[in-house]
Amino acid sequence: MKNLIFIVLVVLLSGCATRRYAIPRNAQARIYTMETTGYCKCKKCCGWKRNWLFQPVYASGPNKGKRKKVGITAAGTKAKPGTLAADIRYFPFGTVMYIPQYGYGRVEDIGGGIKGMHIDLYFRTHEEALQWGRRNTKVKVWKAGR
């Protein structure tokens, strides 16, 4: 039993179990200066509303009025801290980024206002997203699929 506890502590302290995002194989890190903004899964951040049946639906755009799965990304994953929204023409799904004062994240979402060198960082609450605000940040990027 003591050996098992020791092994678990070694793995946790080494970082093997705490790092969520694997760097894509053969990917070289590049530094980009990007506009970063915070977002959450709320109505204001993600453009949805409730219909007369109290179901979440898209508030505008080509899917206006259609059912919306709140908290599910364009890649089909559940949004969580570390989920990034980006312009996938520049940063495809699976791209890993390190954002100072935020940490590691992976591109799993897109957004209507996300164009070029701009990423959205997911936060659990709207207050946290507002606290992050809008910043120009040097971001370390490992692109997927290269």
C-alpha positions as CSV (number, residue, x, y, z in Angstrom):
1,M,0.0,0.0,0.0
2,K,2.8,2.4,0.8
3,N,4.4,1.7,-2.5
4,L,1.2,2.5,-4.3
5,I,0.9,5.8,-2.5
6,F,4.5,6.6,-3.3
7,I,4.0,5.9,-7.0
8,V,0.8,8.0,-7.1
9,L,2.6,10.9,-5.5
10,V,5.6,10.7,-7.9
11,V,3.3,10.7,-10.9
12,L,1.3,13.7,-9.6
13,L,4.4,15.7,-8.6
14,S,6.1,15.0,-11.9
15,G,3.3,16.6,-13.8
16,C,2.4,13.5,-15.8
17,A,-1.1,13.3,-14.4
18,T,-1.8,17.0,-14.2
19,R,-1.1,18.2,-17.8
20,R,-4.3,17.9,-19.8
21,Y,-3.1,18.7,-23.3
22,A,-0.6,16.8,-25.3
23,I,1.6,18.8,-27.7
24,P,0.9,17.6,-31.2
25,R,3.8,15.3,-32.5
26,N,6.5,17.0,-34.5
27,A,4.9,20.5,-33.9
28,Q,7.2,23.4,-33.4
29,A,6.1,26.1,-30.9
30,R,5.6,29.6,-32.3
31,I,4.9,32.8,-30.5
32,Y,2.0,35.0,-31.7
33,T,0.7,38.2,-30.3
34,M,-3.1,37.8,-30.2
35,E,-6.1,39.5,-28.9
36,T,-7.6,37.3,-26.2
37,T,-11.1,37.6,-24.8
38,G,-13.0,35.7,-22.2
39,Y,-16.2,33.8,-22.7
40,C,-18.6,31.5,-20.9
41,K,-21.6,29.4,-21.9
42,C,-24.1,32.2,-21.0
43,K,-26.6,33.8,-23.3
44,K,-24.6,37.0,-23.6
45,C,-21.4,35.2,-24.6
46,C,-22.8,32.5,-26.9
47,G,-25.8,34.2,-28.5
48,W,-28.6,32.0,-27.4
49,K,-32.0,32.6,-25.9
50,R,-34.9,30.5,-24.6
51,N,-38.0,29.9,-26.9
52,W,-41.6,29.8,-25.7
53,L,-41.0,26.2,-24.5
54,F,-38.0,27.5,-22.4
55,Q,-35.6,25.5,-24.6
56,P,-32.3,27.1,-25.6
57,V,-32.2,28.2,-29.2
58,Y,-29.8,30.2,-31.4
59,A,-30.7,33.9,-31.1
60,S,-29.4,35.0,-34.5
61,G,-27.5,33.8,-37.6
62,P,-28.3,31.0,-40.0
63,N,-29.5,28.7,-37.2
64,K,-31.8,31.3,-35.6
65,G,-34.5,29.6,-33.7
66,K,-33.0,26.1,-33.9
67,R,-32.2,24.1,-30.7
68,K,-28.8,24.9,-29.1
69,K,-26.8,22.6,-27.0
70,V,-25.5,24.9,-24.3
71,G,-21.9,24.3,-23.2
72,I,-21.1,22.0,-26.2
73,T,-18.3,23.2,-28.6
74,A,-18.2,23.2,-32.4
75,A,-15.9,20.2,-32.1
76,G,-18.6,18.4,-30.1
77,T,-16.8,18.5,-26.7
78,K,-18.1,19.9,-23.4
79,A,-16.7,23.3,-22.8
80,K,-14.4,23.6,-19.7
81,P,-11.5,25.8,-18.6
82,G,-8.8,25.3,-21.2
83,T,-11.3,25.3,-24.1
84,L,-10.3,27.9,-26.7
85,A,-12.3,29.3,-29.6
86,A,-10.3,30.4,-32.6
87,D,-10.5,31.1,-36.3
88,I,-9.9,27.5,-37.6
89,R,-8.4,28.8,-40.8
90,Y,-5.4,29.9,-38.7
91,F,-5.6,27.5,-35.8
92,P,-7.3,24.2,-36.6
93,F,-9.2,22.1,-33.9
94,G,-6.7,20.4,-31.7
95,T,-4.1,23.2,-31.7
96,V,-2.6,23.6,-28.3
97,M,-1.8,27.0,-26.8
98,Y,-0.2,28.3,-23.7
99,I,-1.6,31.7,-22.6
100,P,0.2,33.4,-19.7
101,Q,-2.0,34.0,-16.6
102,Y,-4.6,31.5,-18.1
103,G,-2.6,28.3,-18.8
104,Y,-2.7,25.6,-21.5
105,G,-5.7,25.2,-23.7
106,R,-6.8,23.5,-26.9
107,V,-8.8,24.9,-29.8
108,E,-12.2,23.1,-29.7
109,D,-14.6,26.0,-30.6
110,I,-15.3,28.7,-33.1
111,G,-17.2,32.0,-32.7
112,G,-18.8,34.5,-35.0
113,G,-16.5,37.3,-33.9
114,I,-13.3,35.3,-33.8
115,K,-11.3,36.2,-36.9
116,G,-7.5,36.0,-37.5
117,M,-5.2,36.5,-34.5
118,H,-8.0,36.5,-31.9
119,I,-8.9,33.7,-29.5
120,D,-11.6,33.3,-26.8
121,L,-10.7,31.7,-23.5
122,Y,-13.4,29.7,-21.8
123,F,-14.3,30.5,-18.1
124,R,-16.8,28.8,-15.8
125,T,-18.6,32.1,-15.0
126,H,-19.5,35.3,-16.8
127,E,-17.9,37.3,-14.0
128,E,-14.6,35.5,-14.6
129,A,-14.8,36.1,-18.4
130,L,-15.5,39.8,-17.8
131,Q,-12.6,40.0,-15.3
132,W,-10.3,38.7,-18.1
133,G,-11.7,41.2,-20.5
134,R,-9.8,41.9,-23.7
135,R,-6.0,41.7,-23.7
136,N,-3.2,41.6,-26.3
137,T,-1.1,38.6,-25.2
138,K,1.9,36.7,-26.4
139,V,0.7,33.2,-26.9
140,K,2.8,30.0,-27.4
141,V,1.2,27.9,-30.1
142,W,1.6,24.3,-31.3
143,K,-0.5,23.8,-34.4
144,A,-2.4,20.6,-34.9
145,G,-2.1,18.7,-38.2
146,R,1.3,19.8,-39.2
